[in-house]
Structures are given as structure tokens and as C-alpha cells.
Amino acid sequence: MATAPPARGITHLTKPTAQVQITLAYPAATISHRQYYPCRAAQMVLSGGMSSRLFTEVREKHGLAYAVAAMYHSLKDHAGMFVYAGTTPQRAQQTLEVTLAELRRLGEGVSQQELDRAKTQLKSALVMQGESTSARAEALASDWHHLRRLRSLAEISTAVDAVSAGDVMDYVRGFPPEGFTLLTIGPEELDSSSLN
């Protein structure tokens, strides 16, 4: 049975804390979608280690967040990119704006160096998965649920290798960072006009 599309919106939970939690979500390609591998490459460009765009721009260059990451999750009929940043109340608004700017900058293109690094990250995770019986079993169960077939590690590795920078751009055009759901937790609600 198909699940209902997620409701979009902006929610703030007021808490008198010394930290602000910012979470953004927007639609992504499902595991069964033809653009799944470019989707995962885009995620890694954003958040695949200390050279990724979010880490470099939000945390290192601007010193805005103690943690920032983009994660991917897929149900059978819907998938999303989930972005998290943890910061202080004084830096929360700028953190939101710089994070949004980095998400949107994907549409300007990715370098070959970024793409190569993203592929290495994805394939490294694949190697780790292959060495863990429980992780491999979980991956096979996920394949059967989403695809009704099982993928070998070699198939996944070949598909990752085949992703080009153009493929990533085609994916970003098809699934642009828009239609956001925003949840913030902290002392004050943020100005969310930059989401539009």
C-alpha cells in the first residue's frame, strides 16, 4: 500500500536551551528511481566527510555549527534529503541561511574532484558493508523491499562508478532543494522567508 506524501511546513518548538537544532527535509529520488545513484553522489558532495560542502562552508569557514550533515532516507514510495545543523541561538539564523545557500549551490555544478571524492565515500561504505554480516543482511532485505531483487556489491560499485557530473546536475534539476519542511528547536523561531 502506498504511503501518503509528507506534509510540508514550518514548525518551531520553543525551548530555553543554549543550543538550536535545525532540521530541513526536501524530496529526493527513491532507491528504485533511475537517478538514485546521482542522488547519493549529490548527498556525498554535500556531506561526505571533512571536505564536503556543508562541513567546509557552515562549520569550518563560517564557524556557525558544531555539527552539520545531510542524510538520505527512502521509503518505498517517497524519499528525502534530511539536513541537520546544531548551533547557538546567536548563530542560528545565519546557519540556516548559509546551509540553504549550499544546498542551492549544488545546481551550479559539481567539480570532478568533488564527484571523485563522493564516489570514494560511497564505495568505502560499500566495502564496510560487505565486511559486516548484519549490515549485508540488512542491505539485502532493503533491496528486496524496495526493488524486489538483490544487488551484488559489484553491481552497486559499477553503478556508482558510472555517475557523471552531468548525471548529478540532471538529478538536482529533477529534485531541486525546494519544498522544504523545516523544524527548529530553541529559544526563538527563525525567519524562514529564505526557504521560499
N, C-alpha and C positions, 0 to 999 in steps of 0.2 A: 504494500500500500504506500503510495507517495505521501511524503510529508508536506505540510503547508510551507510556502515561502516564509522566511523570517520577517517579523515586523521590524521596520526601521524606526529610528527615533533617537532622541537625546534624553539621557537620564542622568541625574546627579543625585548622589547620596551624600548628605551633609554630615560630616564627622569632624570633630575638633582635633584633628591629628596634625602632626608635624610633617606629614608626607601627603602627597597627592598621587592617586593611582589613576592613570588614563588608559582606557582601552578603546580601540577603534576596530570595527569589523566592516568588511565590504565583500561583495560576491567574488568568487574565484571559480576556476574550472574544476569539475568533479574528477575523480580518479578515472572514470570511464570516458571522459571527454578527450578529443583528439589533441587538445592543447594542454593536457596535464603536465607533460614534461617541461614545456616552456614556462608554465605556471610555477613549477617548483624551482626552475632556474631563476625566475624573477624573485621568488622568495629569498633565495640564497644571495642574490645581489643585494637585497635589502638587509639581510640579517644572517649571513653565513660567516660569522666569526668577526675577529677584531679589525678586518679590513673592509667590512661591509659598510654600506652607505649609512644606515641608521646609527651604528656604533660610532663611525667616524664623525658624522656631522652632528648628531644630537649629543652624544656623550663626550667625545674627545675634543672636537673643535670648539663647540659652544659650552661644554661643561654643564649641560642642562639636566641630565638624568643620571641616576646611579644605575639604572637598568633600562634597556630598551631592546625590543626584539619584535620580529614578525614571524608568526607561526601559521601553518596551513592545517586546515582540518576539513575533511569531506564526509558528508553523509552520502546516502545513495543518490539522492536527487538534488542536493544542494551542497555547495562548498563555500568556504570563506577564507579570507586572509584576516588574521587577528593580530593586531599590533598593540603592544603594551609598552608603557613608559612609566617609571616611578621617579618622582621628582619632589621638589619642595613647593609650598604654596607660592613663594615669590617667583619661581621659575616656571610654574605650571602653564601659564598662557603661552609663553614663548616656546615651551616644549611642544605643546600641541601644534603650534604654527610651523615650527621647523620640521616636525615629524610629517605633517601633511605635505609640506613642500618637497620633502624627499620622496614620499610616495608618488607625488605627481611628476617628479623629475624623471621617473622611470620612462615616461612617454617620450622623453627627449633622446633616448637611446642608451645602450649599454656598450661598454668597451669590450674588446676581445679579452683583455686581461681580466676584467670582472667576470665575464662569461666562463673563462677557463677556471677561475677560482671557484665559481659556483658549481661547475661540473665536478671539480675535485672534491668539494664538500659533500655533494650528493653521493658520489661513488665511495667516499670514505665511510659514510653512514651505511652504505650497502655492504661493504666489507665487514663492518662491525656486526651488522645484522646476520650475515652469513656465518659468523663465528658463535652466535648465541642460538641455541636450540629453541628457547622460548620466544625470542624475537622473530626467528624464521617462521615458527609455527603461527605466531600472531599475524605476520605478513601474508602467509598463505591463506589463513582464514579471512583476512581482509580482502585479498584478491577474489576469493570465491564469492564473498558477499557482494562486492562491487562489480566484478567483471564476469562472474560465472565461469572463470577459468583461472589457472595458476600461471604466474610468470616466473621464469627462471631468473636467477641473478644475472646471467649473461644477457638475457633479453632486456632487462632494465638498464644494464650498463650500456648496451648498444643504443638504446633509445635516448639515454642521457647524452652520449657522445654525439648523437645526430642533431641535437638542438643548436640552432644558429642564432646569432644576434637578431636577424630578421624574424625568426620564429618568436623570439621573446617580444619584439615590437608588435607583431601580429596579435600575440596574446594580450598585451597591455591595451591595444586598441579594442579588442573584444571584451575585455574585463578591466575597464579603467578604474582607478581608485576614486570612486564616487558612490553615491547612495549609501553613505556611511551610517552605521549605528555607533553611537558614542556613549560610553558610560564613564563617569568620573566619580571618584570618592575623595572627599577632602573638605576643608573648611568652607570654601566658596565655589559657586558654579562658575565655569569658564565661559568666555564669549565664544560661541560656536558658529559665528557668522562665516568664518573661514571655511567651514565644511561645504558651503554652497558654491 
